[in-house]
């Protein structure tokens, strides 16, 4: 029987109470749109068993689909922990991407070491 990873991840999110509902006062999403449903993926970082199960699924997905990349990139801020966990598992280098360049020092928008034309995969919390 083929395992449906999407359903398994959905069950995990429900069990750790990452999915919230508010029909009277909808949540405002990053896009500015309102939704009666909000998925708080930041909660996953606090649940080690569930987090590792989701990372197992991610690793299997990357291998099954033969996605080639040399470096993982985490999107600021919620994508950084997931990129970090996955980079450690896969023994790949990692960088992170800021939404805007910092306004001091070197004005960096990308933190970490990378080469031009290096194949990267961007990891976000959604």
C-alpha positions in Angstrom: 0.0 0.0 0.0 1.4 3.4 -1.0 1.8 5.8 1.9 0.1 9.2 1.5 2.6 11.5 3.1 0.4 14.6 2.7 -2.3 13.0 4.9 0.3 11.8 7.5 1.7 15.3 7.7 -1.8 16.8 8.0 -2.5 14.4 10.9 0.7 15.4 12.6 -0.2 19.1 12.3 -3.6 18.5 13.7 -2.2 16.4 16.6 0.3 19.1 17.7 -2.4 21.8 17.3 -0.6 23.7 14.5 -3.9 24.2 12.7 -6.1 27.0 14.1 -9.6 28.0 13.1 -11.3 31.4 13.6 -14.5 31.9 11.7 -15.6 35.1 13.5 -12.2 36.8 13.3 -10.3 35.4 10.3 -6.5 35.4 10.4 -4.7 37.9 8.2 -2.1 36.0 6.1 1.2 37.4 4.9 -0.4 38.0 1.5 -2.9 40.4 3.2 -5.8 38.1 2.6 -8.0 36.8 5.4 -8.5 33.1 6.1 -10.6 31.2 8.7 -7.7 28.7 8.9 -4.1 29.3 9.9 -1.3 26.7 9.9 1.4 27.5 12.4 4.3 25.4 11.2 6.6 27.0 13.7 5.2 24.6 16.3 6.8 21.7 14.6 10.3 22.7 15.9 9.2 21.9 19.4 7.9 18.4 18.7 11.0 16.2 18.1 9.2 12.9 17.2 6.8 14.7 14.8 9.5 16.9 13.4 11.7 13.9 12.6 8.8 12.1 10.9 8.2 15.2 8.7 11.9 15.4 7.9 11.9 11.7 7.0 9.1 12.4 4.5 11.0 15.4 3.1 14.2 13.3 2.7 12.2 10.5 1.0 10.5 13.0 -1.3 13.8 14.5 -2.4 15.4 11.1 -3.1 12.3 9.6 -4.8 12.0 12.6 -7.2 15.8 12.7 -7.7 16.0 16.4 -7.0 19.6 17.5 -7.5 20.9 20.4 -5.5 24.2 21.4 -3.9 23.0 23.7 -1.2 19.9 24.3 0.9 18.6 27.8 1.5 16.3 28.7 4.4 13.9 31.6 3.9 13.8 34.1 6.8 12.6 33.4 9.4 10.4 30.3 9.5 12.3 28.4 6.8 15.7 28.6 8.6 15.2 25.8 11.2 13.8 23.4 8.6 16.6 24.1 6.2 19.1 23.6 9.0 17.5 20.3 10.2 17.5 19.0 6.6 21.0 20.2 5.7 22.3 18.3 8.7 20.5 15.1 7.7 21.7 15.3 4.1 25.2 16.6 5.0 24.7 19.6 2.6 25.8 23.2 3.1 23.2 25.7 4.0 22.6 29.4 3.6 19.7 31.6 4.5 17.9 34.4 2.6 16.7 37.6 4.3 13.6 39.3 3.1 15.6 42.5 2.7 19.3 43.2 2.9 20.4 44.1 6.4 21.1 47.8 6.7 24.5 47.5 8.4 27.8 45.8 7.8 28.0 44.3 4.4 24.3 44.8 3.6 23.9 41.1 3.0 20.7 39.5 1.9 22.1 36.0 1.6 24.0 34.7 4.7 26.5 31.9 4.4 29.0 30.7 1.8 27.8 29.8 -1.7 29.1 30.0 -5.3 27.4 31.6 -8.3 25.4 29.1 -10.3 25.3 26.6 -7.5 22.0 24.6 -7.6 20.0 25.4 -4.5 16.7 24.3 -3.0 14.7 26.9 -1.0 13.1 25.5 2.2 10.1 27.4 3.6 7.7 26.5 6.4 4.8 26.1 4.1 
